[in-house]
Amino acid sequence: MSKPGAAGSKPVTAEAPAGRTEIRITGFGGQGVVLSGYIIGRACAINAEQHATMIQSFGPEARGSACSATLAVSDTEVLYPYIGRPDVFVVMSGEGYEKYHDDLKDDGVLIYEKNLVQPTVKDGQPTYGVPSTRIAESLGRSIVQNIVMLGFFTAVTKLVSREQMREAVKASVPPGTEDLNLKAFDAGCDYFDEEYGQKQSAISGQLSATTGD
């Protein structure tokens, strides 16, 4: 995976080429937005043998302000790291939603923290909410809510297998926290299975259609 950049996403109007998936993750500083992007990129680039680049941006204050990470994941080398209108929008704060929700493709997938974000959903848009903070708190550490969200993201999109993402989580979190983070990841997957399991094949087909696979 390419090293994270220092600038925000550069707006473009062209559609993503076939075989490429564009993702935006947003929230506020301290929610682990950048780590989430890094783990997704690692899972894709190392464990699933795809290509991935990530770019991150922050507001004027680091912690508590809006921050964003964008990823371009492709079957072939990523020659242009900036995204246009993402195929998947993962949002963990209301401010992040207000700032970026208009960029999501009309048929793009919206994944959101349902206790912190109140989205306005377009007709027919695939939309999936998870109380990731509450689930993390039930595990004893609210700080792992981003990993709960990663588990949910993995189950929704099937961009990589659950085991490939679990391995990326295990390799990316601080030593000594692996068990807690893997429990958080599994909890996010379990929530999807319980609440949306019947839609799993439908969303997989949706992503294939948007990326041209």
VEXNUDREN-807063 format. One line per field, with one value per residue (C-alpha): residue in one letter; x, y, z. Coordinates in nm, 2 decimals. Example, Ala and Ser with C-alpha at 12.3 -4.5 7.8 and 13.67 -1.06 7.14 Angstrom:
res a s;
u 1.23 1.37;
v -0.45 -0.11;
w 0.78 0.71;
***
This chain:
res m s k p g a a g s k p v t a e a p a g r t e i r i t g f g g q g v v l s g y i i g r a c a i n a e q h a t m i q s f g p e a r g s a c s a t l a v s d t e v l y p y i g r p d v f v v m s g e g y e k y h d d l k d d g v l i y e k n l v q p t v k d g q p t y g v p s t r i a e s l g r s i v q n i v m l g f f t a v t k l v s r e q m r e a v k a s v p p g t e d l n l k a f d a g c d y f d e e y g q k q s a i s g q l s a t t g d;
u 0.00 0.13 0.21 -0.06 -0.05 -0.08 -0.35 -0.72 -0.90 -0.87 -1.22 -1.25 -1.56 -1.46 -1.61 -1.38 -1.25 -1.37 -1.20 -1.15 -1.34 -1.33 -1.40 -1.43 -1.42 -1.49 -1.55 -1.38 -1.03 -0.98 -1.23 -0.95 -1.05 -0.70 -0.62 -0.94 -0.83 -0.49 -0.63 -0.86 -0.57 -0.35 -0.61 -0.66 -0.29 -0.12 -0.38 -0.59 -0.31 -0.48 -0.35 -0.45 -0.36 -0.48 -0.49 -0.58 -0.69 -0.76 -0.94 -0.76 -0.76 -0.64 -0.86 -1.23 -1.24 -1.36 -1.11 -1.12 -0.94 -0.99 -0.89 -0.86 -0.86 -0.79 -0.71 -0.43 -0.17 -0.33 -0.18 -0.42 -0.47 -0.74 -1.11 -1.41 -1.75 -1.69 -1.86 -1.86 -1.90 -1.83 -1.93 -1.88 -1.99 -2.27 -2.02 -1.85 -2.18 -2.28 -1.95 -1.92 -2.25 -2.33 -2.01 -2.14 -2.26 -2.63 -2.61 -2.31 -2.32 -2.37 -2.24 -2.29 -2.28 -2.65 -2.63 -2.43 -2.54 -2.89 -2.86 -3.11 -3.13 -3.20 -3.46 -3.29 -2.95 -2.79 -2.78 -2.65 -2.63 -2.45 -2.43 -2.05 -1.99 -2.25 -2.11 -1.76 -1.87 -2.03 -1.68 -1.54 -1.35 -1.53 -1.20 -1.24 -1.56 -1.37 -1.28 -1.64 -1.72 -1.45 -1.61 -1.94 -1.79 -1.63 -1.95 -2.15 -1.91 -1.73 -1.44 -1.21 -1.29 -1.35 -1.04 -0.82 -0.95 -0.91 -0.54 -0.50 -0.65 -0.43 -0.12 -0.21 -0.33 -0.09 0.07 -0.13 -0.46 -0.51 -0.77 -0.99 -0.97 -1.05 -1.36 -1.46 -1.42 -1.62 -1.89 -1.93 -1.96 -2.21 -2.43 -2.45 -2.54 -2.81 -2.96 -2.90 -2.79 -3.06 -2.93 -2.57 -2.58 -2.77 -2.50 -2.22 -2.39 -2.43 -2.06 -1.97 -2.19 -2.04 -1.68 -1.73 -1.62;
v 0.00 0.35 0.57 0.81 1.15 1.48 1.65 1.61 1.46 1.65 1.68 1.51 1.45 1.14 0.81 0.55 0.30 -0.06 -0.27 0.03 0.10 0.45 0.49 0.78 0.75 1.05 1.13 1.35 1.34 1.07 0.83 0.64 0.74 0.73 0.39 0.25 0.36 0.22 -0.12 -0.14 -0.05 -0.31 -0.58 -0.51 -0.45 -0.72 -0.98 -0.97 -0.88 -0.58 -0.22 0.06 0.41 0.63 1.01 1.17 1.52 1.70 2.01 2.31 2.13 1.77 1.61 1.67 1.84 1.67 1.44 1.22 0.94 0.84 0.51 0.40 0.02 -0.14 -0.47 -0.29 -0.03 0.29 0.57 0.84 0.84 1.10 1.00 1.15 1.05 0.75 0.41 0.37 0.64 0.54 0.82 0.83 1.19 1.43 1.70 1.46 1.36 1.72 1.80 1.51 1.33 1.51 1.35 1.00 0.84 0.82 0.44 0.44 0.26 0.46 0.31 0.52 0.54 0.53 0.70 0.99 1.04 1.11 1.07 1.18 0.87 0.88 0.64 0.31 0.40 0.11 0.24 0.05 0.18 0.04 0.16 0.11 0.34 0.16 -0.18 -0.07 0.05 -0.28 -0.44 -0.20 0.04 0.30 0.37 0.05 0.18 0.23 -0.14 -0.23 -0.02 -0.20 -0.53 -0.39 -0.24 -0.57 -0.76 -0.50 -0.46 -0.79 -0.59 -0.85 -1.16 -1.13 -1.33 -1.10 -0.80 -0.96 -1.03 -0.67 -0.55 -0.79 -0.66 -0.29 -0.23 -0.17 -0.48 -0.62 -0.49 -0.76 -0.96 -0.66 -0.53 -0.86 -0.89 -0.55 -0.65 -0.96 -0.77 -0.54 -0.84 -1.00 -0.69 -0.69 -1.06 -1.01 -0.69 -0.71 -1.06 -1.12 -0.82 -0.95 -1.09 -0.78 -0.54 -0.76 -0.74 -0.36 -0.31 -0.53 -0.32 0.01 -0.11 -0.30 -0.64;
w 0.00 -0.08 0.22 0.32 0.17 0.36 0.15 0.11 -0.18 -0.50 -0.66 -1.00 -1.22 -1.41 -1.30 -1.15 -1.40 -1.40 -1.13 -0.90 -0.58 -0.42 -0.05 0.19 0.56 0.78 1.14 1.40 1.53 1.79 1.63 1.44 1.09 0.95 1.12 0.97 0.62 0.68 0.78 0.48 0.25 0.42 0.39 0.02 -0.08 0.13 0.22 -0.09 -0.33 -0.48 -0.51 -0.27 -0.19 0.09 0.14 0.47 0.57 0.90 1.01 1.17 1.51 1.51 1.79 1.78 1.43 1.11 0.95 0.64 0.47 0.11 -0.05 -0.41 -0.43 -0.77 -0.94 -1.12 -1.01 -0.88 -1.09 -0.97 -0.59 -0.56 -0.57 -0.73 -0.61 -0.38 -0.42 -0.04 0.22 0.58 0.82 1.20 1.28 1.19 1.08 0.85 0.69 0.63 0.47 0.24 0.18 -0.15 -0.30 -0.27 -0.59 -0.63 -0.61 -0.37 -0.04 0.28 0.61 0.92 1.30 1.37 1.71 1.58 1.22 1.09 0.71 0.45 0.24 -0.13 -0.28 -0.37 -0.21 -0.01 0.34 0.65 1.01 1.31 1.67 1.67 1.97 2.19 2.08 2.17 2.51 2.57 2.52 2.78 2.55 2.34 2.16 1.95 1.79 1.46 1.46 1.52 1.22 1.02 1.09 0.98 0.67 0.58 0.62 0.42 0.12 0.10 -0.05 0.11 0.32 0.69 0.76 0.54 0.73 1.07 0.98 0.89 1.22 1.41 1.24 1.27 1.63 1.92 2.07 2.36 2.22 1.96 2.14 2.23 1.87 1.72 1.95 1.83 1.47 1.52 1.70 1.39 1.16 1.39 1.40 1.02 1.02 1.27 1.13 0.75 0.67 0.41 0.21 0.19 -0.16 -0.28 -0.16 -0.30 -0.64 -0.60 -0.54 -0.84 -1.06 -0.94 -0.98 -1.30 -1.17;
***
